[in-house]
Amino acid sequence: MTDETFTVAVVDPSPARAAIVEEGLRSAGVARVAVIGETEDLLARLAAINPDVVVIDVASPSRDLLEQLFHVTRVVARQVAMFVDRTDPAMMEAAVDAGVSAYLVDGLRPERVKSIIDVAILRFNAFCRHQRELVDARTELADRKVIERAKGILMQARGLSESEAYALPRRKAMNEKRRLADIARAIVTASELLG
């Protein structure tokens, strides 16, 4: 982590614990560390800092903190590593549901911070990649459905074969340098308007 712009936000109401995390990050080569001592208005504070990674160190995460984290991970979309003093399976599950990438119990030592941050980043990136793949798959499925529907409309309205009903919008899409699915949507929309 030698990137000078790489920023880690450390959220910890305890200055002593925050100093341990900050020491571990700095010794790992992170130059920009922002410590947030209060969790009130956490989303606004993190948005202002715009960190690459968020490290939260609390004795036990509260429901309020987890609710804020849920919004943070959706709006700010950053990797979150959480250090807690004691285990609680329900809180652990709630933290993961809130978007925490790494949840560590009783293991806050400066020398471990960098590897934990690295794992949180890898997990977050894998999650984002899977989310993109899911969105792409859903879009592709929706595109196929609208293309099939447009083919059916053309086959019925113009008495075309299936291959002709596919070739017509495909040729138009190529000529206009547009996506086939966009042309198909236009055909479906026009058909709905004309009834």
GROMACS elastic network, one bead per residue, 0.5 to 0.9 nm:
[ bonds ]
;  ai    aj funct       b0    kb
    1     4     6  0.83597   500
    1     6     6  0.74079   500
    1    28     6  0.71979   500
    1    29     6  0.57412   500
    1    30     6  0.60779   500
    1    31     6  0.88895   500
    1   114     6  0.88698   500
    2     5     6  0.87525   500
    2     6     6  0.78520   500
    2    28     6  0.88004   500
    2    29     6  0.58462   500
    2    30     6  0.67147   500
    2    31     6  0.79804   500
    3     6     6  0.53940   500
    3     7     6  0.89505   500
    3    29     6  0.86205   500
    3    30     6  0.77964   500
    3    31     6  0.82475   500
    4     7     6  0.81552   500
    4    30     6  0.76569   500
    4    31     6  0.62861   500
    4    32     6  0.72826   500
    5    31     6  0.80291   500
    5    32     6  0.70928   500
    6    30     6  0.69063   500
    6    31     6  0.74890   500
    6    32     6  0.64888   500
    6    33     6  0.87577   500
    6    51     6  0.74654   500
    6    52     6  0.62173   500
    6    53     6  0.85032   500
    7    30     6  0.72315   500
    7    31     6  0.74755   500
    7    33     6  0.57930   500
    7    34     6  0.74461   500
    7    49     6  0.83405   500
    7    50     6  0.78272   500
    7    52     6  0.53657   500
    7    53     6  0.68025   500
    7    54     6  0.88084   500
    8    25     6  0.82185   500
    8    30     6  0.76520   500
    8    31     6  0.88974   500
    8    32     6  0.64613   500
    8    34     6  0.63146   500
    8    35     6  0.85165   500
    8    50     6  0.88948   500
    8    51     6  0.53048   500
    8    52     6  0.58998   500
    8    54     6  0.57721   500
    8    55     6  0.71184   500
    9    32     6  0.85329   500
    9    33     6  0.58323   500
    9    35     6  0.58177   500
    9    36     6  0.70419   500
    9    46     6  0.74328   500
    9    49     6  0.75692   500
    9    50     6  0.84136   500
    9    51     6  0.57803   500
    9    52     6  0.79336   500
    9    53     6  0.63864   500
    9    55     6  0.60892   500
    9    56     6  0.82934   500
   10    18     6  0.67236   500
   10    21     6  0.74341   500
   10    22     6  0.74535   500
   10    33     6  0.70666   500
   10    34     6  0.60494   500
   10    36     6  0.59493   500
   10    37     6  0.82673   500
   10    53     6  0.86364   500
   10    54     6  0.60332   500
   10    56     6  0.58784   500
   10    57     6  0.74999   500
   11    18     6  0.74589   500
   11    34     6  0.84965   500
   11    35     6  0.60044   500
   11    37     6  0.59891   500
   11    38     6  0.73609   500
   11    39     6  0.71839   500
   11    42     6  0.86993   500
   11    54     6  0.73368   500
   11    55     6  0.60688   500
   11    57     6  0.62373   500
   11    58     6  0.81931   500
   12    15     6  0.69978   500
   12    17     6  0.70759   500
   12    18     6  0.56212   500
   12    35     6  0.73368   500
   12    36     6  0.62652   500
   12    37     6  0.51125   500
   12    38     6  0.70959   500
   12    39     6  0.79178   500
   12    55     6  0.84270   500
   12    56     6  0.60773   500
   12    57     6  0.51335   500
   12    58     6  0.61035   500
   13    17     6  0.83317   500
   13    18     6  0.77577   500
   13    36     6  0.75241   500
   13    38     6  0.56813   500
   13    39     6  0.75716   500
   13    57     6  0.80850   500
   13    58     6  0.73156   500
   14    17     6  0.54507   500
   14    18     6  0.61533   500
   14    19     6  0.86366   500
   14    37     6  0.69671   500
   14    57     6  0.84176   500
   14    58     6  0.79820   500
   15    19     6  0.60706   500
   15    20     6  0.88100   500
   15    35     6  0.88274   500
   15    37     6  0.72542   500
   16    19     6  0.51887   500
   16    20     6  0.66640   500
   17    20     6  0.51486   500
   17    21     6  0.65623   500
   17    22     6  0.86620   500
   17    57     6  0.73089   500
   17    58     6  0.86163   500
   17   108     6  0.85116   500
   18    21     6  0.52108   500
   18    22     6  0.60351   500
   18    23     6  0.84985   500
   18    35     6  0.70295   500
   18    36     6  0.87147   500
   18    37     6  0.82727   500
   18    57     6  0.73201   500
   19    23     6  0.59353   500
   19    24     6  0.85239   500
   19    35     6  0.87955   500
   20    23     6  0.51373   500
   20    24     6  0.62693   500
   20    25     6  0.86909   500
   20   108     6  0.78388   500
   20   109     6  0.70573   500
   20   110     6  0.58314   500
   21    24     6  0.51251   500
   21    25     6  0.61973   500
   21    26     6  0.86184   500
   21    55     6  0.83183   500
   21    57     6  0.82896   500
   21   108     6  0.75631   500
   21   109     6  0.75956   500
   21   110     6  0.59849   500
   21   113     6  0.66987   500
   22    25     6  0.50810   500
   22    26     6  0.60568   500
   22    27     6  0.84922   500
   22    30     6  0.89003   500
   22    33     6  0.66992   500
   22    34     6  0.85892   500
   22    35     6  0.80011   500
   22   110     6  0.80317   500
   22   113     6  0.89541   500
   23    26     6  0.51994   500
   23    27     6  0.60558   500
   23    28     6  0.84799   500
   23   110     6  0.62158   500
   23   111     6  0.89343   500
   24    27     6  0.52329   500
   24    28     6  0.61654   500
   24    29     6  0.88483   500
   24    30     6  0.88578   500
   24   109     6  0.74583   500
   24   111     6  0.57810   500
   24   112     6  0.73712   500
   24   113     6  0.55382   500
   24   114     6  0.68437   500
   25    29     6  0.64870   500
   25    30     6  0.53562   500
   25    31     6  0.80291   500
   25    32     6  0.89855   500
   25    33     6  0.76214   500
   25   110     6  0.74198   500
   25   111     6  0.86813   500
   25   113     6  0.63948   500
   25   114     6  0.62071   500
   25   117     6  0.88791   500
   26    29     6  0.51082   500
   26    31     6  0.60415   500
   26    32     6  0.81720   500
   26    33     6  0.77970   500
   27    30     6  0.72904   500
   27   110     6  0.81342   500
   27   111     6  0.81490   500
   27   114     6  0.86295   500
   28    31     6  0.89808   500
   28   110     6  0.89948   500
   28   111     6  0.81228   500
   28   113     6  0.80340   500
   28   114     6  0.58111   500
   29   114     6  0.88220   500
   30    33     6  0.69796   500
   30   114     6  0.89694   500
   33    51     6  0.87471   500
   34    49     6  0.75868   500
   34    51     6  0.83404   500
   36    39     6  0.73994   500
   36    42     6  0.84394   500
   36    45     6  0.78961   500
   36    46     6  0.86613   500
   38    41     6  0.81918   500
   38    42     6  0.76064   500
   39    42     6  0.50594   500
   39    43     6  0.87894   500
   39    45     6  0.87945   500
   39    65     6  0.70101   500
   39    68     6  0.85236   500
   40    43     6  0.85070   500
   40    45     6  0.87117   500
   40    65     6  0.86516   500
   40    68     6  0.88914   500
   41    44     6  0.55287   500
   41    45     6  0.63504   500
   41    46     6  0.87573   500
   41    68     6  0.82536   500
   42    45     6  0.50957   500
   42    46     6  0.60442   500
   42    47     6  0.84281   500
   42    65     6  0.85461   500
   42    68     6  0.68127   500
   42    69     6  0.81669   500
   42    72     6  0.77654   500
   43    46     6  0.52464   500
   43    47     6  0.60066   500
   43    48     6  0.85871   500
   43    68     6  0.68743   500
   43    69     6  0.79122   500
   43    71     6  0.71840   500
   43    72     6  0.54368   500
   43    75     6  0.81270   500
   43    76     6  0.77140   500
   44    47     6  0.50612   500
   44    48     6  0.61855   500
   44    49     6  0.87412   500
   44    72     6  0.89293   500
   45    48     6  0.52232   500
   45    49     6  0.64245   500
   45    50     6  0.85577   500
   46    49     6  0.50673   500
   46    50     6  0.57148   500
   46    51     6  0.69023   500
   46    54     6  0.83714   500
   46    72     6  0.78484   500
   46    76     6  0.75592   500
   47    51     6  0.79496   500
   47    72     6  0.84952   500
   47    75     6  0.85542   500
   47    76     6  0.63721   500
   48    51     6  0.87128   500
   50    53     6  0.88683   500
   50    76     6  0.75497   500
   50    78     6  0.88126   500
   51    54     6  0.66707   500
   51    76     6  0.88449   500
   51    78     6  0.74679   500
   52    78     6  0.61420   500
   52    79     6  0.71617   500
   52   121     6  0.88704   500
   53    78     6  0.57650   500
   53    79     6  0.50454   500
   53    80     6  0.60185   500
   53    81     6  0.78001   500
   53   117     6  0.76056   500
   53   120     6  0.83223   500
   53   121     6  0.74934   500
   54    78     6  0.68569   500
   54    79     6  0.61506   500
   54    81     6  0.63186   500
   54    82     6  0.83740   500
   54   117     6  0.89347   500
   55    79     6  0.84530   500
   55    80     6  0.57538   500
   55    82     6  0.58228   500
   55    83     6  0.76981   500
   55   117     6  0.80467   500
   56    80     6  0.72992   500
   56    81     6  0.61744   500
   56    83     6  0.61136   500
   56    84     6  0.83834   500
   57    60     6  0.86723   500
   57    61     6  0.87001   500
   57    81     6  0.84309   500
   57    82     6  0.57840   500
   57    84     6  0.60699   500
   57    85     6  0.85932   500
   57   108     6  0.85710   500
   58    61     6  0.60642   500
   58    82     6  0.77310   500
   58    83     6  0.63178   500
   58    84     6  0.52490   500
   58    85     6  0.70627   500
   59    83     6  0.79374   500
   59    84     6  0.50752   500
   59    86     6  0.70370   500
   60    83     6  0.87976   500
   60    84     6  0.56231   500
   60    85     6  0.64064   500
   60    86     6  0.67781   500
   60    87     6  0.83219   500
   60    88     6  0.86082   500
   60    91     6  0.84153   500
   61    64     6  0.82117   500
   61    65     6  0.62584   500
   61    66     6  0.67919   500
   61    82     6  0.89005   500
   61    84     6  0.72607   500
   61    91     6  0.71747   500
   61    95     6  0.82257   500
   62    65     6  0.51624   500
   62    66     6  0.63154   500
   62    67     6  0.86141   500
   62    91     6  0.83115   500
   63    66     6  0.50496   500
   63    67     6  0.60711   500
   63    68     6  0.86007   500
   63    91     6  0.82824   500
   63    94     6  0.84415   500
   64    67     6  0.50820   500
   64    68     6  0.62730   500
   64    69     6  0.86134   500
   65    68     6  0.50763   500
   65    69     6  0.61176   500
   65    70     6  0.86687   500
   66    70     6  0.61860   500
   66    71     6  0.88283   500
   66    91     6  0.86524   500
   66    94     6  0.70602   500
   66    95     6  0.61535   500
   66    97     6  0.89076   500
   66    98     6  0.61436   500
   67    70     6  0.51441   500
   67    71     6  0.67484   500
   67    72     6  0.87764   500
   67    98     6  0.70622   500
   68    71     6  0.52793   500
   68    72     6  0.61382   500
   68    73     6  0.87343   500
   68    98     6  0.84087   500
   69    73     6  0.59969   500
   69    74     6  0.84483   500
   69    80     6  0.86683   500
   69    95     6  0.80640   500
   69    98     6  0.57479   500
   69    99     6  0.70566   500
   69   100     6  0.78932   500
   70    73     6  0.54888   500
   70    74     6  0.64461   500
   70    75     6  0.87576   500
   70    95     6  0.84131   500
   70    97     6  0.75945   500
   70    99     6  0.61801   500
   70   100     6  0.86642   500
   71    74     6  0.51426   500
   71    75     6  0.59212   500
   71    76     6  0.79769   500
   71    98     6  0.78849   500
   72    75     6  0.52866   500
   72    76     6  0.52918   500
   72    77     6  0.66878   500
   72    78     6  0.78116   500
   72    98     6  0.86644   500
   72    99     6  0.85149   500
   73    76     6  0.56520   500
   73    78     6  0.59019   500
   73    79     6  0.75761   500
   73    80     6  0.78352   500
   73    98     6  0.71582   500
   73    99     6  0.56763   500
   73   100     6  0.79696   500
   74    77     6  0.52997   500
   74    78     6  0.84250   500
   74    98     6  0.88893   500
   74    99     6  0.80947   500
   75    78     6  0.87259   500
   77    99     6  0.89280   500
   78    99     6  0.89169   500
   78   121     6  0.86777   500
   78   124     6  0.76747   500
   79    99     6  0.79504   500
   79   100     6  0.70646   500
   79   101     6  0.60435   500
   79   102     6  0.85226   500
   79   117     6  0.85750   500
   79   120     6  0.60823   500
   79   121     6  0.58326   500
   79   122     6  0.88899   500
   79   123     6  0.81331   500
   79   124     6  0.54898   500
   79   125     6  0.82594   500
   80    99     6  0.71265   500
   80   101     6  0.53464   500
   80   102     6  0.67026   500
   80   103     6  0.87122   500
   80   117     6  0.84660   500
   80   120     6  0.66825   500
   80   121     6  0.82490   500
   80   124     6  0.82268   500
   81   100     6  0.59864   500
   81   101     6  0.57044   500
   81   103     6  0.60322   500
   81   104     6  0.78012   500
   81   116     6  0.74466   500
   81   117     6  0.67353   500
   81   119     6  0.89695   500
   81   120     6  0.60594   500
   81   121     6  0.88998   500
   82    95     6  0.83530   500
   82   100     6  0.67990   500
   82   101     6  0.80020   500
   82   102     6  0.60580   500
   82   104     6  0.61315   500
   82   105     6  0.85232   500
   83   102     6  0.83000   500
   83   103     6  0.60921   500
   83   105     6  0.59625   500
   83   106     6  0.72806   500
   83   107     6  0.73601   500
   83   108     6  0.67345   500
   84    87     6  0.73010   500
   84   103     6  0.76125   500
   84   104     6  0.62154   500
   84   105     6  0.50040   500
   84   106     6  0.62341   500
   84   107     6  0.82115   500
   84   108     6  0.84070   500
   85   104     6  0.84973   500
   85   105     6  0.56475   500
   85   107     6  0.80434   500
   85   108     6  0.86591   500
   86   105     6  0.58042   500
   86   106     6  0.63442   500
   87    91     6  0.79406   500
   87    92     6  0.74339   500
   87   104     6  0.86956   500
   87   105     6  0.59749   500
   87   106     6  0.82209   500
   88    91     6  0.52913   500
   88    92     6  0.60475   500
   88    93     6  0.86489   500
   89    93     6  0.61530   500
   89    94     6  0.85457   500
   90    93     6  0.51934   500
   90    94     6  0.61582   500
   90    95     6  0.85774   500
   91    95     6  0.59637   500
   91    96     6  0.85744   500
   92    95     6  0.50474   500
   92    96     6  0.62848   500
   92    97     6  0.85949   500
   92   103     6  0.70740   500
   93    96     6  0.51767   500
   93    97     6  0.61367   500
   93    98     6  0.85373   500
   94    98     6  0.60778   500
   94    99     6  0.87942   500
   94   100     6  0.89742   500
   95    99     6  0.65180   500
   95   100     6  0.55424   500
   95   101     6  0.87653   500
   95   103     6  0.76602   500
   96    99     6  0.51674   500
   96   101     6  0.68461   500
   96   102     6  0.81289   500
   96   103     6  0.77835   500
   97   100     6  0.72897   500
   99   124     6  0.88862   500
  100   103     6  0.67398   500
  100   120     6  0.83538   500
  100   124     6  0.87754   500
  101   119     6  0.81392   500
  101   120     6  0.50444   500
  101   121     6  0.76952   500
  101   122     6  0.88381   500
  101   123     6  0.61094   500
  101   124     6  0.60462   500
  102   116     6  0.72457   500
  102   117     6  0.80896   500
  102   119     6  0.72970   500
  102   120     6  0.52952   500
  102   123     6  0.80466   500
  104   107     6  0.63177   500
  104   108     6  0.79856   500
  104   116     6  0.86081   500
  105   108     6  0.79971   500
  107   112     6  0.78831   500
  108   111     6  0.86629   500
  108   112     6  0.70507   500
  108   113     6  0.72688   500
  109   112     6  0.55069   500
  109   113     6  0.67054   500
  110   113     6  0.54713   500
  110   114     6  0.80712   500
  111   114     6  0.69793   500
  111   115     6  0.82174   500
  112   115     6  0.56926   500
  112   116     6  0.62825   500
  112   117     6  0.87695   500
  113   116     6  0.51896   500
  113   117     6  0.61584   500
  113   118     6  0.86432   500
  114   117     6  0.51098   500
  114   118     6  0.61459   500
  114   119     6  0.86884   500
  115   119     6  0.62292   500
  115   120     6  0.86173   500
  116   119     6  0.51492   500
  116   120     6  0.61878   500
  116   121     6  0.86502   500
  117   120     6  0.50108   500
  117   121     6  0.61667   500
  117   122     6  0.86429   500
  118   121     6  0.51586   500
  118   122     6  0.62526   500
  118   123     6  0.86853   500
  119   122     6  0.50641   500
  119   123     6  0.60957   500
  119   124     6  0.84621   500
  120   123     6  0.51908   500
  120   124     6  0.60285   500
  120   125     6  0.85272   500
  121   124     6  0.51132   500
  121   125     6  0.60613   500
  121   126     6  0.85276   500
  122   125     6  0.51715   500
  122   126     6  0.61217   500
  122   127     6  0.85626   500
  123   126     6  0.50760   500
  123   127     6  0.60838   500
  123   128     6  0.86007   500
  124   127     6  0.50136   500
  124   128     6  0.61501   500
  124   129     6  0.85518   500
  125   128     6  0.50546   500
  125   129     6  0.60843   500
  125   130     6  0.85964   500
  126   129     6  0.50351   500
  126   130     6  0.61854   500
  126   131     6  0.85755   500
  127   130     6  0.51299   500
  127   131     6  0.61391   500
  127   132     6  0.86645   500
  128   132     6  0.61601   500
  128   133     6  0.85686   500
  129   132     6  0.51404   500
  129   133     6  0.61926   500
  129   134     6  0.86118   500
  130   134     6  0.60889   500
  130   135     6  0.86063   500
  131   134     6  0.50417   500
  131   135     6  0.62006   500
  131   136     6  0.85443   500
  132   135     6  0.50903   500
  132   136     6  0.60294   500
  132   137     6  0.85155   500
  133   137     6  0.60398   500
  133   138     6  0.85559   500
  134   137     6  0.50885   500
  134   138     6  0.61619   500
  134   139     6  0.85263   500
  135   138     6  0.51295   500
  135   139     6  0.60606   500
  135   140     6  0.85070   500
  136   139     6  0.50602   500
  136   140     6  0.60325   500
  136   141     6  0.85535   500
  137   140     6  0.50542   500
  137   141     6  0.61341   500
  137   142     6  0.85918   500
  138   141     6  0.50855   500
  138   142     6  0.61333   500
  138   143     6  0.84985   500
  139   142     6  0.50715   500
  139   143     6  0.60175   500
  139   144     6  0.85758   500
  140   144     6  0.61747   500
  140   145     6  0.86466   500
  141   144     6  0.51118   500
  141   145     6  0.62575   500
  141   146     6  0.87647   500
  142   145     6  0.51030   500
  142   146     6  0.62883   500
  142   147     6  0.86186   500
  142   181     6  0.87962   500
  143   146     6  0.52608   500
  143   147     6  0.61334   500
  143   148     6  0.86080   500
  143   180     6  0.84379   500
  143   181     6  0.52976   500
  143   182     6  0.83851   500
  143   184     6  0.84012   500
  143   185     6  0.86000   500
  144   147     6  0.50898   500
  144   148     6  0.61270   500
  144   149     6  0.85580   500
  144   181     6  0.74885   500
  145   148     6  0.51540   500
  145   149     6  0.61720   500
  145   150     6  0.86370   500
  146   150     6  0.60683   500
  146   151     6  0.85262   500
  146   181     6  0.67274   500
  146   182     6  0.89572   500
  146   184     6  0.60827   500
  146   185     6  0.62339   500
  146   188     6  0.74930   500
  147   150     6  0.50622   500
  147   151     6  0.61383   500
  147   152     6  0.86240   500
  147   166     6  0.80081   500
  147   169     6  0.89081   500
  147   180     6  0.75133   500
  147   181     6  0.59644   500
  147   182     6  0.89059   500
  147   183     6  0.84773   500
  147   184     6  0.51991   500
  147   185     6  0.75392   500
  147   188     6  0.88731   500
  148   151     6  0.50588   500
  148   152     6  0.62593   500
  148   153     6  0.87259   500
  148   166     6  0.84313   500
  148   184     6  0.83685   500
  149   152     6  0.50790   500
  149   153     6  0.62996   500
  149   154     6  0.87438   500
  149   184     6  0.78428   500
  149   185     6  0.88995   500
  149   187     6  0.89728   500
  149   188     6  0.70973   500
  150   153     6  0.50313   500
  150   154     6  0.62074   500
  150   155     6  0.85132   500
  150   165     6  0.80241   500
  150   166     6  0.84226   500
  150   169     6  0.85448   500
  150   183     6  0.87185   500
  150   184     6  0.52475   500
  150   185     6  0.73080   500
  150   186     6  0.86492   500
  150   187     6  0.58954   500
  150   188     6  0.56307   500
  150   191     6  0.88485   500
  151   154     6  0.51393   500
  151   155     6  0.59998   500
  151   156     6  0.85505   500
  151   160     6  0.88807   500
  151   162     6  0.67370   500
  151   163     6  0.87389   500
  151   164     6  0.86503   500
  151   166     6  0.58566   500
  151   169     6  0.84671   500
  151   184     6  0.79522   500
  151   187     6  0.89903   500
  152   155     6  0.50546   500
  152   156     6  0.61475   500
  152   157     6  0.84790   500
  152   162     6  0.78275   500
  152   165     6  0.75725   500
  153   156     6  0.52613   500
  153   157     6  0.59126   500
  153   158     6  0.82430   500
  153   165     6  0.84793   500
  153   187     6  0.78806   500
  153   188     6  0.74300   500
  153   191     6  0.74607   500
  154   157     6  0.51128   500
  154   158     6  0.55591   500
  154   159     6  0.71867   500
  154   160     6  0.65988   500
  154   161     6  0.88750   500
  154   162     6  0.87452   500
  154   164     6  0.88324   500
  154   165     6  0.56126   500
  154   166     6  0.86322   500
  154   168     6  0.88247   500
  154   187     6  0.83177   500
  155   158     6  0.56256   500
  155   161     6  0.60941   500
  155   162     6  0.66106   500
  155   164     6  0.81701   500
  155   165     6  0.58090   500
  156   159     6  0.53674   500
  156   160     6  0.72342   500
  157   160     6  0.80423   500
  158   165     6  0.86687   500
  159   165     6  0.88672   500
  160   163     6  0.79944   500
  160   164     6  0.57257   500
  160   165     6  0.57069   500
  161   164     6  0.51564   500
  161   165     6  0.60314   500
  161   166     6  0.86041   500
  162   165     6  0.50150   500
  162   166     6  0.62288   500
  162   167     6  0.86258   500
  163   166     6  0.51197   500
  163   167     6  0.60755   500
  163   168     6  0.87223   500
  164   168     6  0.61423   500
  165   168     6  0.56504   500
  165   169     6  0.72463   500
  165   170     6  0.89026   500
  166   169     6  0.60975   500
  166   170     6  0.62486   500
  166   171     6  0.87405   500
  167   171     6  0.59268   500
  167   172     6  0.85761   500
  168   171     6  0.53564   500
  168   172     6  0.64292   500
  168   173     6  0.87661   500
  169   173     6  0.60443   500
  169   174     6  0.85839   500
  169   180     6  0.66474   500
  169   181     6  0.89949   500
  169   183     6  0.62446   500
  169   184     6  0.67666   500
  169   187     6  0.85864   500
  170   173     6  0.50864   500
  170   174     6  0.62530   500
  170   175     6  0.86435   500
  170   179     6  0.84966   500
  170   180     6  0.57172   500
  170   183     6  0.80526   500
  170   184     6  0.88782   500
  171   174     6  0.51335   500
  171   175     6  0.61425   500
  171   176     6  0.86092   500
  171   180     6  0.87336   500
  172   175     6  0.50916   500
  172   176     6  0.60830   500
  172   177     6  0.82418   500
  172   178     6  0.81695   500
  172   180     6  0.81426   500
  172   183     6  0.75369   500
  173   176     6  0.52525   500
  173   177     6  0.56634   500
  173   179     6  0.57778   500
  173   180     6  0.52946   500
  173   181     6  0.86235   500
  173   182     6  0.80497   500
  173   183     6  0.62727   500
  174   178     6  0.64447   500
  174   179     6  0.78231   500
  174   180     6  0.79576   500
  175   178     6  0.78791   500
  176   179     6  0.88078   500
  178   181     6  0.84748   500
  178   182     6  0.68560   500
  178   183     6  0.73463   500
  179   182     6  0.52623   500
  179   183     6  0.66823   500
  179   184     6  0.87647   500
  180   183     6  0.52149   500
  180   184     6  0.61544   500
  180   185     6  0.86513   500
  181   185     6  0.60884   500
  181   186     6  0.86106   500
  182   185     6  0.50733   500
  182   186     6  0.63081   500
  182   187     6  0.87605   500
  183   186     6  0.50604   500
  183   187     6  0.63497   500
  183   188     6  0.87671   500
  184   187     6  0.50659   500
  184   188     6  0.62617   500
  184   189     6  0.85785   500
  185   188     6  0.50653   500
  185   189     6  0.60032   500
  185   190     6  0.84604   500
  186   189     6  0.50584   500
  186   190     6  0.60056   500
  186   191     6  0.84671   500
  187   190     6  0.51529   500
  187   191     6  0.60944   500
  187   192     6  0.86201   500
  188   191     6  0.50836   500
  188   192     6  0.61922   500
  188   193     6  0.86727   500
  189   192     6  0.50940   500
  189   193     6  0.62068   500
  189   194     6  0.86308   500
  190   193     6  0.50765   500
  190   194     6  0.60867   500
  190   195     6  0.83247   500
  191   194     6  0.51807   500
  191   195     6  0.57993   500
  192   195     6  0.50230   500
